[in-house]
Amino acid sequence: MTVTTETQRRLRTEIPGPASRALQERRAAVVAAGVSSVLPVYVTSAEGGLLTDADGNVLIDFGSGIAVTNVGHAAPAVVDRVREQVGRFTHTCFMVTPYEGYVEVCEALDKLTPGTHEKRSVLFNSGAEAVENAVKIARAATGRQAVVVFDHAYHGRTNLTMALTAKSVPYKHGFGPFAPEVYRVPGSYPYRDGLSGPEAARIAIDRIEKQIGGDQVAAVVLEPVQGEGGFIEPAPGFLPSLSRWCTENGVVFVADEVQTGFCRTGEWFASTHEDVVPDLIATAKGIAGGLPLAAVTGRAELLDAVPPGGLGGTYGGNPIACAAALGSIETMRQENLAASAKRIGNTVLPRLRALAEETGVIGDVRGRGAMLAAEFVKPGTTEPDADLTKRVAQACHQAGVVVLTCGTYGNVVRLLPPLSLTTELLDEGLSVLEHAVRTEASK
């Protein structure tokens, strides 16, 4: 087994190199074209915040597999627990013969998630599964059908979560018809709507009450910070206003913390920033250090409203994934990765704001902790510049720094470094990004 021992970015070939290009040719013959990759370098090992590809290039990872490897690649506690569990057993199906690891993960979620109320959890494989099951739970508990979601939302790729997701291409186009009883309302996008949080919430609530009726809504589902839609941080007061309305109207408030959870925003969960306590919280991504695991955690009376057998899945809460989650949570606690996320944000945000001032092509810099974004626009306007965004990302890739793009308009560069990333690698990666923006903006 090859293990990464590099401690810094190093390029031995062009990106992608010949070995990765050869693998890409093999892929084209057997992998469905509908599966795309941001950067076609084929990884052979990874450690901390570095990726080593088949050509021996070492890249700085500002993507974390889309906010998954919060604890860094090959975190020792994750690796050790997984190895130990594999040696004991790999699967029984919790619905057939249960095991302690599943219970331990649910106990941890009980303590970590917002609120002191009595809670229950159920484990799944992916974020989309978690969100879909949160809707199932809300409908079963309330006896209602309608689900409210927001502009710019992203919730997954299953049939129901495609309906919940706002953006058509590439997530929804050609895949309908979609699940019914899903209603979309405006959210809070301070850079583009100029509204305070309570003002934006009033517009959303007015739309719900007039077009749906509060007594018809089973759940309001939202991301505390929108992810794929552009890392949109709502104006202060938006989330609390919606949460209060839900409580007053018997509506289940579902926080989709799939991307924001597990220390990513500088708190264990982003809802905590405004003291919002969701009725249900959907988690995945950062929970298990790279293994597939997801959860719905929430008020006991809601989850227990579903009769036995109504929730589950063959692989949900797989024992190896549970072991990885326990190692990941242990690492987050011991290394205080919530504080590390704040450190990353405190380093990145001032530099991005200075870069925006200097170049005039960044309309908005935003984010919390290590969930950060720059929205690119044409100078002197708020018109999205997706072409510049793409060129900046490609320039970073060619220089050995993995960055991701997102946004309804395709004009946002998002940064999701591992929370354990060293100060040196963070500084080096930012320097590459700054150079890319200056170079591409001048063309």
N, C-alpha and C positions, 0 to 999 in steps of 0.2 A: 504494500500500500504506500502510495506517495503522500508525503505529508509536507505541507507548506512550511518552510523555515525562513522564508524571506521576511524582512521587516520593513521594506519600502517598495514603492512603485519601481518597476523595471521593465522596459520594453526591449525584447530581443528581436522582434520582427515587426512588420507592419501589422495593423489591426483590421480585420482578422488575418492571422498568419496562415502559412500553407497547410499546417495540420488541421486547423479549424476549417479552412476552406474545403479540404478533402472530406471532413466529417459532414460539412454542409451538403456536399454532393450526395453522400450516402443518405442523408436525411431526406433530401428532395425525392428520392425514389421510394420511400416507405412511410414518411410522416405526412399526415393530412395537411394540405396547404392552409387550412383555416387556423392552424396553430402558428402563431408568429413569435418571433424573438426580437427583443429590443436591440441586442448586440450579439451577433453570431460568433462569439468566441466560446469554445467548448472547454468548460472548467474541469480540471482534473483534481484539484484540491483547493481547500480554502481554510483560512485560519484568521480569527480576529476580524479585521476589516479589510483583508486582502484576498483576492482571487487569483489563482494560478491557472493558466489555460494550457491547452495541448501543445502550444509552441514555446512554453516556458515564460510567457509574458506574465507579469505580476501587476494586477490592476487594483486601484483603490475602489472599494465598494461603497457608493453613496445611495444604494438602492435596497440593500438588505433583503433581496428576494421579495420586494414590495412589502416592507415593514414586517418581515417574518423573523429574521435573525437578529432580534433586538439585543440578545446577549452575545452577539458575535458568532462567527463561524467556528464550529468544533469547540464550543465552550466545554471545558473539562467536566463540569458537573453533569451536563447533558450527556456527553459521550460515556461517562462512567456508568450512569444509571441505565442508559440504553443497552450497553454491553451486558450488564448484569441481568437485565430483564430478558434479553434475547436468549441468554443461557438457561433461563428457567422455563419460559414458555412464551410463544408469540401470539397466541390467539385462543380464545375459547368462545367468544361472543358473550358479552356481559348479560345479554338477555337469556342465555342458556345456563352458564355457570359463572357467576360473578367473581370478582377479585378485588383486593384491597386498593390497588392503585387508582381505580376509578373513584372509589369513595374518598381517597386522600385528595384527589384533584378537586372534587366537589367541596370538601371541607376547606381547602385553600381558597376557592372562589367565594365561599360563604364569608370568609374573613376579609378578603381583599376588595370585593365589589362595594360600591357605595351603599350606605344605609345600615341601620342596626336591626331592622325587622327580621323576622324569621324567613329564611330563604331555602330554596331548593335549586338544584342544577340538573341538567341533562346534557350529555356529551354527544358530539357529532364529529364529522370529518372536515367540514369546510365552512367558511363564513356564510356562503349562500344557504347551506343547510341550516345553520343557526338562525339566520333571519327568517327563513321560511317557516321553521318550527316555532319561532316567536309569534308569528302571525297565527299559526294554528292554535297555539296556546291562548292567545288573546281572543280569538273567535270562540273557542270552546268555553272560556271563562265568562265572556260577556253575553254570548248568544247573539251577537251582532256580526255583520259581514263586512262593512266598509273599512278600508284601510287608507289612511292619508299619508302621502309622501310629498317630497319637495322638488322644486326645480334644481337641476344639477346633481341630483342624488345618484349614487351608485350602490346597489345592494347585491349584485350577483348575476349569474348566468343561467340559473334554472328557469323554468317557465314562469313561476310566480315572481321570482326576484328580477327577471327581465322586465316584467310589468312594473315593478317598483322602481326600476332604474330609469333615469331620464333620457340619457343619450342614445340615439338610434344606432348610428354607425360607430363602431362595429358590433355593438352588443345586442341589438334587437332587430336590425334590418333583415327582413326575409324570414324571420323565425316565428311569426305570429300564426294563429291568434293567441293572445295572451290571456292570463287569468283575469276574470272580471272583478268588479267592486274595488278597484284601485283608483284613487283620486289624487291628482297632483295640484299643489298650491305653491305660491311663491314662498321662498325662504328668505334668508338674510345674506346679502352679498354686499357688504359695506362699500367696497371699491366702486361697484356699479350702480347700487340703488341709493346710496347716500342717506339711508335711513338708520335711525337708532334701533336697538334691539326691540324695545316695546312697540315702536311704530311698525316694524316689519311683522312682528307677531300679531298685531291687531289686524293687519291686512290678511294674513293667513287665516286667522280665526274667523274673521268676517266671511271669507270665502267658504270655509268649512260649514259654518252655520247656515249660510244662505243656499249653498248648492248641494249639501249633503244632509245636514242636520246633526247636531252633536249627539243626539240620542241614537243615531244609526251607526256611529263610528266605533269599531272594535279597538282600533289601535292607531296611534300616530307613530310612525317609524322615521327616525332621522339619525344622521351622523352628527355627533357633537362638533366635529370639524369635518367638512365634506372632503372625501379623498379623491377619487378619480375625477370628480367634477371640478377640481381645481384647487384643492387644499383651502377651501373657503372657510374662514373662521367667522362665525356669526357675530354680529355686534352684541356687546354686553346687554343682558336682559332678555334676549330672544328666547333662549332655552328655558329660563325660569318662567317666563310668561306662558309658554306653551305647556310646560309641566303643570302649572297651576290650573290652566284651563282643562287639561285632561283629568286632573283630580276632581274638579268641580262637576265634570260631566260623565264620570264613570268610564273614561276612556283609558286604555292601557298605553302608557308612555314607554315606547321601546327605543332604547339607545343602541344603535348599531356602532359598536366600538371595535369592530373587526380590525380596522387599521389604526385607530387611535389608542387602543388598549395596551396594557402592560408596559407602563412607564414611558411610552413613546412621546407624549406631550409634556413630560415633566411631572406628571402625577400618574398613579397607577391607572387611572381612567380619566378621560377628558371631561366627563360629566362633573367631576369633582371641582373643576376650576370655578364653577359658579354654584357650587353646593347643590347641584341637581341630583336627586335620587330617582333613577329610572325604576319603573315597575318591573321591567324586564331588560336585561342587557345581553346583547349577542357579542360573543368574542370568538376569536380564532387567531390567525396569523402569528403574532408574537408570543402566543401562549406556550409553545412547545419547542422553541429553538430550531424549527425547520421541519419537524414531523407534523403530519396532518392531524389536527385536533381542533375542535370548536366546541362552544358551549352556549347554552341559554341559562342564565341565572336570574332569579327574581323572587318575587313575593310567593311564599309557600302556597297561599290560597289560590293563586293563579295556576301554578304548575300542577298542583294537586287536583285541579278541576278536570284534568285530562284523565280518563280511566286507564287502568293498567293495560299495557299493550298499545296504547295510543301514540306513544313516543318511542323512538329507538332507531336501530339500524344495525346491520351485521357488523360493521367495523367501528361504529361510534364508540369512542372511548377505548380504542385498542390499547392493550397493556403496554406496548412499547411506546406509543405516543404519550400515554399517561406518565410513564417513567421520564420521558423527555420533558414533559411539562413540569414535573416536580423538580427536576434539575434546573430548568430554566427559571422557575420562581425562586428557587434557592439562590441562584446566581444574582437575580435582580435584587433580592434582599441584601445579600452579603456585600455586593459591590455598590449598593445604593444607586442603581441605574436611573432612577427618577432624577436624582441630582445630576447625574452625568448628562441626561437629556437636557436639563436646564443649562448646563455648562456649554453644550453644543449650541443651543439656541443663542446664548449670550455672546458666543463667538461669531456665529454666522450672520445673525440679523444686522449688526452694525456694518459688517463688510458688504452685505448685499445692498443695504440702504445707501452706502457711500458709492457703490457701483451704479446704482440707479441715478443718483444725483450727477455722477460724472458722465454717463453715456446717454441718458435721456430715452432709453429704449425699454426701461423697466417701469411699468405703470404702478405696480404695487408689490411690496415685499411683505410677506405675512407668515404666520405660523406660530406654533408653540413647541417648546422643547426641541426635539429632533425631528419634527414634522414641519418642514419649511418649504417656502415656495417663492418664486419670482415670476410675475406675470408680465409677459413681453407685449409691448404695443408699439405702434408706429409713432415716431417722435411727435410730441405736441398734441396727441390725440389719446383716446381710449380704445381705438380700433385695434383688435387683436392682431398680432403678427405671428401666425403659426409658422411661417417659413423661417423667420429668424430663430424661433424657438427650436425648430428642427436642426438648423445649422449649428446652433450653439451646442446642442446635445451631441451631435455627430463629432464636433471638434473635441469635446471632452472625451468621447469614446476613443477617438484616434490617439489621444494623449494618454490613455490608460486610466481614465476615471469613469466609472459607471454612474450615470445620472439617468433619471427617468423624466418623461414628460406626462402631462395630464391636462385636464380642463375641457369643458364643453366646447371651447373654441380651439383647442389644441395649442394653446399659447402659454402654457405654464411649465417651467422646469421645477421639479420637486426633488427635494433632498431628504433621504431617509437613511442616514448612515447608521450602522450598528451603534448602540448606546455605549458600547465599550471601546469605541474607536479612540485611538491615541490622539493627543493634541497635535503631534507632529504630522500624522496622516491627515487629520482634519485640515490643518493649515495648508499642506501641500495640495490636497484636493481642491480647496477653495481657490488657491492660486491658479490652478489649471482652469477652473471655471471662470474666474475673473479675466484671464487672458483670452479665453474663448469668446466671451461677451465683447470685450474691447475690439478684438480682431474682426468678428463677424458684424458688429455694429458699424464698423468703419467702411464696410464694402458698399 
